[in-house]
Each structure stands twice: as structure tokens, then as C-alpha cells.
Amino acid sequence: MNDFQVQFTHIPIKSIPTEEELFRLKEDVINHTYNVGKNNIKSFTNFIGNDKKVFCPAMFNFDFYTVGPNMAYFKEIQLFALEFDSVSFDEIKKRMTMYDIPPLFAYEAFDSVDENKFVIGILSSIPYTDINKAERVLDKLLTIFPEANPSCKDLTNIYYGGKKLLYSDETIPSVDLESLKPIPKISYVDLQEETNSTNLDSPDITDTHKDNSFKFKISLDPVYHNAKPDNVEAGKISSRIGTNSKNIDYGNLKSVVTGIAKSGYTFCSATFKNGKRNKENFDQMQLLVLDVDSGISSKDILNRIDEYNLPALFVYPTFGSTDNNERFRVAFLNDVPLTDIRAANVAQKLLYGIFPEADKSCIDDVSKMYYGSQAEPIYFNPKMPTVNIEALNRSMTLYLKDRYGDTNYKRKIAQIAESTGVALNKNKLLDISIVDDVSNTELNAKNSITRIFTT
């Protein structure tokens, strides 16, 4: 339980303030410091959540010449507030649970219609007196919650009170924001430990399902090869693979991965209608695959996977891989089948954004075939970990920011938006979120995807 301080006004707000009224509000806010603890947390959240009191999460030193919050007089901040008006409260709650970020309070804004605008308070376990550290922590939060209004990035921002308190936790939960990862952490299984305890030698790919709680489908050719197929054989594989849809679950996952990596079975990550392997007959895709021929080692790929917390399903070397020129494929599993080919293309391009060393053909053609090999898998996670498009988007955003810096990464995102047709949100990031109702897919005037919807 943490005590903390905020500055807020005792004047309730009734409507959007005029410029003169806003001046007075800011002047009043800076003059009132409120110490919040277990004895008055209920009163505080009621003041701002139900009584429309204006507050500023950051603290500023008062000076006779100071009019409202001013960064020149910044003192500290421990409470961080985020305002939303383009996403549901339930969706944000789910994401907070995913990242283990306990909200202190949430309230519906006084000018909200049908709870479409709300503010959430997040309490840091420590106060920040260094402006740069405070801004970096806030930047992490905005990476996790890109739908937040851009004004939230301003530490001097004041927040109008609400008309209805949606949530309040009187235990005053806090979170260590400095150690917060912008992508949820995934536990990995070491391949060597798995191969020591499990027999991966059998090329049998017809195991009986042992667990039907989760499964996915790929197109899997029934003929194995001990060398890369020539053009004639490739044509034969192409003509029949679309008719061979394979259900994969926990029971047969190991043998399928082994069949691809060690026995040379060819697969397509997508399945197809009418048994014909082409984009026009695309049915669904849940496995996302990167084909890497040069520019980076599998070790470096796995390090990046770990750094950006992307749970790979398996990695295997290709027929053409050598000690001097390592070639391999990396497979990720989406949490649901992508039945819209546009969504499948976007997912592949998000992955390519994180791994630009991959062959560009794998992002341009969802019907691409991948030959197997005759070698041990480089990596395999039998727990069947998954990703989703929203998480891929956040991982890509973070990677681009790390690679190109704060001033240039949004240019790269704008290029990706143009190539995929995904709109940009108010923060100039890809406007991607996961919703439950696929029937509400939003398209802009150019028939471009503005949200990626999955069932």
C-alpha cells in the first residue's frame, strides 16, 4: 500500500471550460496538494470519479509567478493517468490483466457518451523526481496502450473529473513501472531439454490427437524428401498440397515438427478452398512463417525473439543451410485462425517489420510453400505458445523505436501503414486492436483496414 500526492482543484467542472475558465482551473490546481492514503483513497476517487473535480497527476513546486502546471517547476509524479475515447473499458481491462498492471481507479469522463470516454489511474511503486525517467516510464505505458490520447504524454496535462466511477481499488495497488516490459513476458522451453526427454525420431505424422482443447491447421504434403525438390517435383507438390489439410494439436505437434525438420515434409502455413493452392482460394492461416537465407544467424534471431518476447513455435534449418551460410525458417502461431487474407498479410508484414532480414517473399504470398529438411530442429516449444496481431504490432513498434530512434521510427510505421492499408491512430501508430465481433470490421473510404478483427 502506497501513499502518494496529487494536485487537484475543489471546483467541480460542469462543461468544457472556456479559455478563461481553464486558466483559473490550472491556477487553482497548482495551489492544492492532496495527500492520498488508505484513510482517504475512497474520498479521492469519489472526488474525481463522481464529483467532476479536476486533477493533475504530477506535482509542481508553487511559485508566486507560477500559473498552472509548468515543467520548469516539476517536482515529482507517482500517479499516471491515461485517457481513452476510441476503445472500450473492457478491452483496456483485459490488457491490464495481461501485463499485470493493476488500475487504481477508472472513471467515465463527464462529457462521455455511453462510456466511450474514460480515464484510468495507474500508481507507480515509487515517485519519479527525474523528468527524463518519468517521461520514459510514461512512454512505456503509451506503447502498451497506444489508443490513449496523445495529450497524456504531457506531464503538465490536467484531467477533468468524471460523472461515474467505473472502478476503484482501496488497497492502493502499485506497479514497478521501470521493470515493466512493453510486451508480455513468455516463458520458453529449452529445445535440448525437450529432445532429451521426448523421442523426436519418428517421422510419423498421423498421430492420434491426445488433447483437442487447442488446435490449428496447415497444408501438409504427405510425401517426404531427403533433398530439396527439383522443379518437376515442386510442381507435383504444389498440385496436391492444397488438398491435404492437417489438424495439429498437442498430441501430434512434436511429430509434425519432426516430420518437417528431419524427414523433409513440405507445408503451407495456409489452407485452401477447393484444394487449390493459390491466393484466390485462401481459406485460413494461423501459422506465421519467416524464411531467413542470410543477414542474421538463428542465434541472433532467437535473441531478438527473447528480447521482444515473441513466443516462437519452432525453428528449423533448410536444405541449403551450411555452417558458413545458415538458412532457416521461424514459425509463430497466432492465437486464432486468420480467415481474412488482408489480416494474414498484415500479420506477416508485422513480423517482417521485426525481422527485416527475412525473405520478403514470405510476406507477399500467403500461399507460399516451405520445404522441410533433414536436420534436427534448432528450437521447438511443445507448449504451443501463441501471438496475436495486436501484440505483434506492439513488438514491431518497440523494435522500430529501438532501431531508428524516437524521431524516425514513426516514418517507418507510416510506410508500413501505406503498404498494408492499415490506418494510423492519433498517435501516428498502426490502428490495430483485437475485438470479438468480426461482423463490425471497419473500412475507410479506400476500403483499407482500420482495425484487425478476429473471432
Secondary structure, DSSP 8 states (H G I E B T S, - for coil): ---EEEEEEEEE--S---HHHHHHHHHHHTT-EEEE-TTTHHHHHHHHHTS-EEEESEEE---TT--S--GGGEEEEEEEEEEESSS-HHHHHHHHHHTT---SEEEEETT-STT-SEEEEEEEEEEE--HHHHHHHHHHHHHH-TTS-GGGG-TT--B--EEEEEEE-TT---B-STT--SS-------HHHHHHHS-----------S--SSEEEEEE-S---SS---HHHHHHHHHHHTT-EEEEETTTHHHHHHHHHHH---EESEEEGGG--SGGGEEEEEEEEEEE-SSS-HHHHHHHHHHTT--EEEEEE-TT--SSS--EEEEEEEEEEE-SHHHHHHHHHHHHHH-TTS-THHHH-TT-EE---SS--SEE-TT---B-HHHHHHHHHHHHHHHH-TTTHHHHHHHHHHHHT--B-TTSSB-----S-GGG--B-TTS-BSS----
